[in-house]
């Protein structure tokens, strides 16, 4: 049982490197080598741009929905410069129904910056990635790790859940990433760059396929015999209530319906066409105002609207 090692990691963020490799790194990476999904952004020909596109699309969106849009996106815009040449509204149009369409604008903005600042090549340095518009700590670390094989702590929801259970012995991590989680992730990071990048991908895949939010499959988990949460009898979550994501009837749903009309149109759309998508005039107006404020929709004279050109 990993109680002593887990206690060391949680209390002071330190542990013997050999113990970490034996108890965490080696079994998880070996599991990954045997069970990793064959995803297009993991293939060598994806390149750093393919990795970056996937990271934008996979935020809060399952792989099954991302795959067809990702393939179409890379076929149309195989390089950042190809996307940068297009109007940002075309990125929103191609984003389709992935949700959270501001990600499309951010990805377009990153493509423009990559073209202008880095000669069209996705930068390899973490600091340069972090300086791109629309890229935060997670995405910068993920691209540096997955595209360039560098040593960074990559903390997404799946990884945080694996660490919470295996090391700290709780069912779910906090709603927002904490300093303690970042410290733990750094303590768990292998010293070798290649091993660290594999560990980042492997721990993420473990959370996506086995150590899932619900119906976890502990029998298939390579950490089952050393998981602090399982060893404690899988105690129920006692922290703050986990946030649920509702959609039906929300402003998000209305925004999606309005954008769907604009995506399908080849010319500016009159207000009357948008009015037909939702009966509640107040909510519809609020949603449309939000789209305009977010830069996703451009208002024109005489009550017409279109996806943004600049």
C-alpha positions in Angstrom: 0.0 0.0 0.0 1.3 3.5 -0.8 0.3 5.2 2.4 3.8 6.4 3.4 4.6 7.6 -0.1 1.3 9.3 -0.5 1.7 11.0 2.9 5.1 12.3 1.9 3.8 13.7 -1.4 0.8 15.3 0.2 2.6 16.7 3.2 5.8 18.1 1.7 5.7 17.3 -2.0 8.8 15.1 -1.9 9.3 11.4 -2.5 12.1 9.1 -3.6 12.4 9.1 -7.4 12.8 5.4 -7.5 9.7 4.8 -5.4 7.7 7.2 -7.6 8.8 5.3 -10.7 8.0 1.9 -9.3 4.7 2.8 -7.8 3.3 5.3 -10.3 5.2 6.1 -13.4 6.1 2.6 -14.7 2.8 0.9 -14.2 0.8 3.8 -15.7 3.0 4.3 -18.7 3.1 0.5 -19.3 -0.7 0.5 -19.2 -0.8 3.5 -21.6 1.5 1.7 -24.1 -0.9 -1.2 -24.2 -4.3 0.7 -24.0 -3.9 4.2 -25.5 -6.4 5.2 -28.1 -5.2 5.8 -31.6 -6.1 9.4 -31.9 -5.0 11.6 -34.9 -3.3 14.2 -32.7 -1.1 11.6 -31.2 0.3 10.5 -34.5 3.7 11.8 -35.6 2.3 13.5 -38.7 -0.1 15.7 -36.5 2.8 18.0 -35.7 2.6 20.8 -33.1 -0.2 22.6 -34.9 -2.4 19.4 -34.8 -1.7 19.0 -31.1 -2.6 22.7 -30.4 -5.8 22.4 -32.4 -6.8 19.3 -30.5 -6.1 20.9 -27.1 -8.4 23.8 -27.9 -11.2 21.5 -29.2 -11.0 19.0 -26.3 -11.6 21.6 -23.6 -15.0 20.6 -22.1 -15.8 18.5 -25.2 -15.6 14.7 -25.6 -13.3 13.0 -28.1 -16.2 11.6 -30.1 -17.5 15.0 -30.9 -14.1 16.5 -31.6 -12.8 13.9 -34.1 -14.8 14.8 -37.2 -14.4 18.6 -36.7 -10.7 18.1 -36.0 -10.2 16.2 -39.3 -12.1 18.8 -41.3 -10.2 21.7 -39.6 -6.8 20.3 -40.4 -7.8 19.4 -43.9 -8.8 23.0 -44.5 -6.1 24.7 -42.4 -3.1 22.4 -42.2 -0.9 25.3 -40.9 -1.4 28.2 -38.6 -0.9 30.6 -41.5 -3.7 29.0 -43.4 -6.2 29.8 -40.6 -4.7 33.3 -40.1 -5.5 34.3 -43.7 -9.2 33.6 -43.1 -11.7 35.9 -41.3 -12.3 34.9 -37.6 -15.9 34.3 -38.5 -14.8 31.3 -40.7 -13.2 29.7 -37.6 -16.5 30.1 -35.8 -18.4 28.6 -38.7 -16.0 25.6 -38.9 -16.3 25.1 -35.2 -19.8 23.9 -35.8 -21.5 22.5 -32.7 -18.5 21.8 -30.5 -19.7 24.3 -28.0 -18.0 27.2 -26.3 -17.3 28.9 -29.6 -15.0 31.6 -28.1 -12.4 28.9 -28.3 -12.6 29.2 -32.1 -11.8 32.9 -31.9 -9.0 32.2 -29.5 -7.5 29.6 -31.8 -7.7 32.0 -34.7 -6.0 34.7 -32.6 -3.2 32.3 -31.7 -2.8 31.3 -35.4 -2.4 35.0 -36.3 0.1 35.5 -33.5 2.1 32.4 -34.5 2.2 33.6 -38.1 3.3 37.1 -37.2 5.7 36.4 -34.3 7.1 32.9 -35.1 7.1 32.6 -38.9 4.1 30.3 -38.9 5.7 27.6 -36.6 4.1 26.8 -33.3 6.8 27.9 -30.8 8.4 25.2 -28.6 9.2 27.2 -25.6 6.6 27.2 -22.8 6.9 31.0 -22.2 6.4 31.7 -25.9 3.3 29.5 -25.9 1.9 31.1 -22.8 2.4 34.5 -24.5 0.1 33.6 -27.4 -3.5 35.0 -27.1 -6.0 32.6 -25.8 -3.5 30.2 -24.3 -3.4 29.5 -20.6 -1.1 27.5 -18.4 -2.7 24.2 -19.1 -2.6 24.5 -22.9 0.9 25.8 -23.0 2.1 22.9 -20.8 0.1 20.4 -22.9 1.5 21.6 -26.2 5.0 21.8 -24.9 4.7 18.3 -23.5 2.7 16.4 -26.2 4.1 18.2 -29.2 7.7 18.7 -28.1 8.3 16.0 -25.5 9.2 18.5 -22.7 8.8 18.1 -19.0 5.8 20.0 -17.7 3.0 19.2 -15.3 -0.2 18.9 -17.4 -3.2 19.2 -15.1 -6.6 18.6 -16.8 -9.7 17.3 -15.1 -8.8 13.7 -15.8 -5.3 14.0 -14.3 -6.5 15.9 -11.3 -9.0 13.1 -10.6 -6.4 10.4 -10.9 -4.1 12.2 -8.5 -6.9 13.0 -6.1 -7.8 9.4 -5.8 -4.5 7.6 -6.1 -2.5 10.0 -3.9 -4.7 12.1 -1.6 -7.5 9.4 -1.2 -10.5 11.5 -2.1 -13.1 10.8 -4.7 -12.9 14.1 -6.6 -10.5 17.0 -6.8 -11.6 20.6 -5.8 -13.8 22.4 -8.3 -10.9 24.7 -9.2 -7.3 23.8 -9.5 -5.4 24.6 -6.3 -1.8 25.4 -5.4 -1.6 22.1 -3.5 -2.6 20.2 -6.7 0.1 22.0 -8.7 2.7 21.2 -6.1 1.6 17.5 -6.1 1.8 17.4 -9.9 5.3 18.8 -9.9 6.3 16.3 -7.2 5.0 13.4 -9.3 6.7 14.6 -12.5 9.5 12.3 -13.7 12.9 13.9 -14.0 13.5 12.6 -17.5 11.9 14.7 -20.2 10.7 11.8 -22.4 9.3 9.9 -19.4 7.6 13.1 -18.1 5.8 13.6 -21.4 4.7 10.0 -21.5 3.5 10.2 -17.9 1.5 13.3 -18.7 -0.3 11.6 -21.6 -0.6 8.3 -19.7 -2.2 9.8 -16.5 -4.6 11.8 -18.7 -5.7 8.7 -20.6 -6.1 6.7 -17.4 -8.5 9.3 -16.1 -10.4 9.4 -19.4 -10.8 5.6 -19.8 -10.6 4.0 -16.4 -10.5 6.4 -13.4 -13.6 8.2 -14.8 -15.9 10.6 -12.9 -18.6 7.9 -12.6 -18.5 4.1 -12.9 -14.7 4.0 -12.5 -13.2 0.6 -13.5 -10.8 -0.1 -10.6 -10.3 -3.7 -11.8 -8.5 -2.4 -14.9 -6.5 0.2 -13.1 -2.7 -0.2 -12.9 -2.8 1.7 -9.6 -5.5 -0.3 -8.0 -3.2 -2.0 -5.5 -1.7 1.4 -4.4 -4.6 3.8 -4.8 -5.2 5.6 -1.5 -8.9 6.1 -2.2 -9.6 2.5 -3.1 -7.5 1.3 -0.2 -9.6 3.5 2.2 -12.8 1.8 0.9 -13.7 4.5 -1.7 -15.1 7.0 0.8 -17.8 9.3 -0.7 -17.1 12.8 -1.7 -17.3 15.2 1.3 -16.2 18.5 -0.3 -18.2 21.3 -1.9 -21.0 20.1 -4.2 -19.7 19.4 -7.7 -20.9 21.7 -10.3 -23.3 20.3 -12.9 -23.5 21.5 -16.4 -27.0 22.2 -17.5 -27.9 23.2 -21.1 -31.6 23.0 -21.9 -33.3 26.4 -21.6 -30.1 28.3 -20.8 -28.5 31.3 -22.5 -25.9 28.8 -23.8 -28.6 27.0 -25.7 -30.0 30.2 -27.2 -26.6 31.4 -28.2 -26.0 28.1 -29.9 -29.3 28.4 -31.9 -28.5 31.9 -33.0 -25.0 31.0 -34.1 -26.3 28.0 -36.0 -28.4 30.3 -38.2 -25.4 32.6 -38.8 -23.1 29.7 -39.6 -25.4 28.3 -42.2 -25.9 31.7 -43.9 -23.7 32.9 -46.7 -25.0 36.5 -46.5 -25.9 38.7 -43.5 -28.9 37.6 -41.6 -31.9 39.9 -40.7 -33.1 40.2 -37.1 -36.3 38.6 -38.1 -34.5 35.3 -38.9 -32.9 35.3 -35.5 -36.1 36.1 -33.7 -37.6 32.8 -34.9 -35.1 30.6 -33.1 -36.4 31.4 -29.5 -39.7 32.5 -28.2 -38.5 34.4 -25.1 -37.6 37.8 -26.5 -35.7 39.0 -23.4 -33.5 35.9 -23.2 -33.0 36.0 -27.0 -31.8 39.6 -26.9 -29.5 38.9 -23.9 -28.0 36.0 -25.7 -27.5 38.0 -28.9 -26.0 40.9 -27.0 -23.6 38.4 -25.4 -22.5 37.0 -28.7 -21.8 40.5 -30.0 -19.9 41.4 -26.8 -17.8 38.3 -27.1 -16.9 39.1 -30.7 -18.7 36.1 -32.1 -21.3 38.1 -34.0 -20.9 41.4 -35.9 -24.0 43.7 -36.0 -24.6 45.6 -39.2 -26.8 48.5 -40.2 -30.5 48.0 -40.6 -30.7 45.1 -38.2 -28.5 42.6 -39.9 -25.9 40.3 -38.4 -23.0 38.2 -39.6 -20.1 36.2 -38.3 -17.1 38.5 -37.7 -14.8 39.5 -40.6 -12.1 41.1 -38.4 
